[in-house]
Amino acid sequence: MLELDDIQHFLLNRPRAQAARYGFVSFRRPEHGRAWLSGIIDRVGRAASGGPFDSRWVTVAFTWNGLRALGVDEASLATFPEEFRQGMASRAAILGDTGANHPDHWVGGLASPDLHAIVILFARDVAERERCVAEHRQYAAQFPGVEALSTLDLEATPPLDYAHDHFGYRDRMSQPEIEGMGIDPTPGSGAALKPGEFFLGYPDENGEIGPLPQPEILSRNGSFLAYRRMEEHVGAFRDFLRANGETPAEQELVAAKLMGRWRSGAPLVLAPQHDDPQLAADPQRNNNFDYAKMDPHGYAVPLGSHIRRMNPRDTTVNMNRRRIIRRGGTYGPPLPEGAAEDGIERGIAAFVGCASLIRQYEFAQNVWANDPRFHELGNERDPFVGTQDGTYDMTIPKRPIRKKITGLPAFTTVHGGAYFFLPGIRALRFLADGPCVVPRR
Amino acid sequence: MSNASTLSDWTQPAAMAIPKEGYFTVEQGRYGPTYPRTPACHGFTIIAKIKPGTEAEIRAYGKRIEDTITASPHALAPLQLHYLRWVLFDIGPDKYFMYQGIFDTDFDKYTEDAIQLFKATGVDTVFEKLEGFPMDWKTNAPAFIKFVREHQCPSFLEYGEYPYVSATEIKKALALKQAFSSMLDHMQ
């Protein structure tokens, strides 16, 4: 059974938040870092609290350098997985963070070894966020050795009737459920997954408990987070749709083919010809499809579309060892329909939660997003999260002759990212208490 | 860069000489530098010393794999194999095992899937007879992968009579041929 009173709420509860702030922190003096942490632990949300339970939700996570900066000893640090020790910026070549996405261009100090921690604040609304930010500013002023490298404010993109990104695609359509949480997965979402796929110290889908970084008090009930700040080039995206569809209906279909769902969220497998907003809004139906039986050749959902790459469902093996939990939101002002590109950065700033960055997150990014030969396509990458430089294609199967779009432009640019460890509450106390001798397993 | 340039003409046999390291330029995969696709597709050649006295057990697994495939012909399908060759040979007084696989899957990318299959088909139990194999492999995929990479002997030459053709493409072509033959038979 999951220790819900020890696990941070972040991956288990989804607060009804319309605003957020991510604070990126550096610990210049370990004792200040520990004292600062000690004072905020009681504000960190626990999974056991359920929800909605308050008007703001706090999460704290650390880079490998951050664990060291708080005083975790070298022997313990060495037991963390290599990809986490290296950090996201060092894994750029693996993740496809090249060209404009390269860490050399990242903002907010995210590529720096001085990035030690992130404080994630989700708030009911902007006013509540501002109240919490002011409160925390006052609190943090006591600890000059805790430096804010940068912050990012997020607000839900209107209209607010459902979550969507700046391109207009409905989000949160397909999320795994975890065994023991008492939530039945929606039809088509597969069985609830073993907790060890997301939380350290529990059996995974193989029935094994993976290696625990040491000491156990630090790692048990923890998860790894991959953070990505990704600009969405809304003007370029709309230009692309206009160039590839003569009518608004055709443009909407092209947008749907890139994603695998209509922007409303209705899946193309179930609504191949026309959008179906009622279907999109019905969780009992909007994820209830497969590919192998219902769309083997991709006539509805192209083989290289975003949702078919990021969750190939029944067309891959070991799918349950690759699942991830996504969290995050949109930042930057929306670009009104019909308005010219204004050059203001807008996008999504999101987290992937998992038990193994290399097996789950990095696999999805390295293989599903960026392998040009995925599904034997030959020269394609994910149209949204793949690294695009204008040399890749997008094939849209169609009878009698497929449509092939060559030279797909980059609709997104990665402006930052990092790997964090999201500890349990006891682990936060362990970190706040500072270096001490803990018996090793 | 696009990789469209590597899509070659299957009618032109091709050979590729490969540097000692096994790759031309360092391209980082999740577990280390990735090996290139050659005219003979992807593949690996793993050579490792076996633990003394385990030869008979290793040979017996050959029959076990045969039985597995007889009962479940598509058990190894996710690996997109062309061929597997298992060889035992002597170097001085020691016995060595060679595992050579030719396949279309980029092993660097799908390593964890391969390990899952090894477990399911009993291949892993052969690995357990090899010296230096990590005994915690069941929960420690990176250690398994490290062992494989350390014992991988890259080719310095690979040749393809019909280069870069995948097993899937070959099977599609044969199915098409079969369908045409059948159609022509029915037209007699």
Interface residues (C-beta under 8 A of the other chain):
Chain A: P81 E82 E83 R91 A93 I94 N206 E208 I209 G210 P211 V317 N318 R321 I358 R359 E362 F363 N366 V367 D371 P372 R373 E376 G378 N379 D389 T391 Y392
Chain B: M1 S2 N3 A4 L7 E27 Q28 G29 R30 Y31 P78 D106 K109 Y110 E112 D113 Q116 L117 D136 K138 T139 N140 A141 P142 S166 T168
